[in-house]
Amino acid sequence: MSRDKPLKEEAFHILLTLVEADAHGYVMMQTIERRTEGSVRLLPGALYRHLHRLLNDGWIEEVEGVASDEERRRTYSLTPRGREGLRRECRRLEGLLTHARRLGLTDQEAVR
């Protein structure tokens, strides 16, 4: 992923999930849907497209993991590169939110 491009919302949520713990796709989909109270719902096709991009860019890696039913599932972990990219994105979003607050566009009072 390019350093100067914002992350897609779905990729941002995937990375946030992996900060909490290594996970396989189904757990990620459930966690994201629960965290966003259903406003973000990733279907398997979209999830795995994002995972493929994040893998190729070195932001996540596949780790060993076995599901409770003994079926092999691909489990993913956040890499140091991914953690730094997520931090950059958080700083970018924080800057946008700070500006929106100054303009009085949030629930907080405008700072003028």
C-alpha positions in Angstrom: 0.0 0.0 0.0 1.3 3.4 -0.9 2.4 5.6 2.0 0.5 8.6 0.6 -2.8 6.9 -0.1 -5.5 6.5 2.6 -6.4 3.0 3.6 -9.7 1.7 2.4 -12.1 1.4 5.3 -12.3 -2.4 5.1 -8.5 -2.7 5.2 -8.4 -0.3 8.2 -10.8 -2.5 10.1 -8.9 -5.7 9.2 -5.7 -4.1 10.6 -7.5 -2.9 13.8 -8.7 -6.5 14.3 -5.2 -7.9 14.0 -3.9 -5.4 16.5 -6.1 -7.1 19.1 -5.1 -10.7 18.2 -4.1 -13.0 15.3 -7.3 -14.1 13.5 -8.7 -16.0 10.6 -11.2 -14.6 8.1 -14.4 -15.7 9.8 -13.3 -14.2 13.2 -12.3 -10.9 11.4 -15.7 -10.7 9.7 -17.5 -11.2 13.0 -15.3 -8.8 15.0 -15.6 -6.0 12.4 -19.4 -6.4 12.2 -19.7 -6.4 16.0 -17.3 -3.4 16.5 -19.1 -1.3 13.9 -22.5 -2.4 15.2 -23.3 -3.8 11.7 -22.4 -0.7 9.7 -19.4 -2.4 8.1 -20.1 -6.0 6.9 -17.4 -7.7 5.0 -18.4 -10.6 2.8 -15.8 -13.4 2.2 -14.9 -12.3 -1.3 -14.2 -8.7 -0.3 -12.4 -9.8 2.9 -10.0 -12.1 1.0 -9.3 -9.5 -1.7 -8.2 -7.1 1.0 -6.2 -9.8 2.8 -4.4 -10.7 -0.4 -3.4 -7.0 -1.0 -2.3 -6.7 2.7 -0.2 -9.9 2.4 1.4 -8.8 -0.9 2.3 -5.4 0.6 3.8 -7.0 3.7 1.3 -5.5 6.1 0.1 -8.9 7.4 1.5 -12.4 7.3 0.0 -15.8 7.5 0.8 -17.7 10.8 0.0 -21.2 11.9 -3.5 -21.6 13.3 -5.9 -24.5 13.7 -9.6 -24.1 14.2 -11.3 -26.0 17.0 -12.9 -28.4 14.5 -9.3 -29.3 13.4 -9.9 -27.8 9.9 -6.9 -25.9 8.8 -7.7 -22.2 8.5 -5.5 -19.4 7.4 -4.7 -17.2 10.4 -3.2 -13.8 9.9 -1.0 -11.6 12.0 -0.1 -7.9 11.8 3.6 -7.2 10.7 5.7 -4.3 12.0 5.2 -2.6 8.6 1.4 -3.1 9.0 1.4 -1.6 12.5 3.3 1.4 11.3 1.0 1.9 8.3 -2.0 1.7 10.7 -0.4 4.3 12.9 0.1 6.6 10.0 -3.5 6.2 8.9 -4.7 6.9 12.5 -2.6 10.1 12.5 -4.0 11.1 9.1 -7.6 10.5 10.4 -6.9 12.4 13.6 -5.7 15.4 11.6 -8.9 15.4 9.6 -11.0 15.1 12.7 -9.1 17.9 14.4 -9.8 20.2 11.3 -13.5 19.2 11.3 -13.7 20.1 15.0 -12.2 23.5 14.3 -14.8 24.1 11.7 -17.6 23.1 14.1 -18.6 20.0 12.2 -18.6 17.6 15.2 -20.4 17.4 18.4 -17.5 19.2 20.1 -17.5 23.0 20.1 -15.6 24.8 17.4 -12.2 26.2 18.4 -11.9 29.6 16.8 
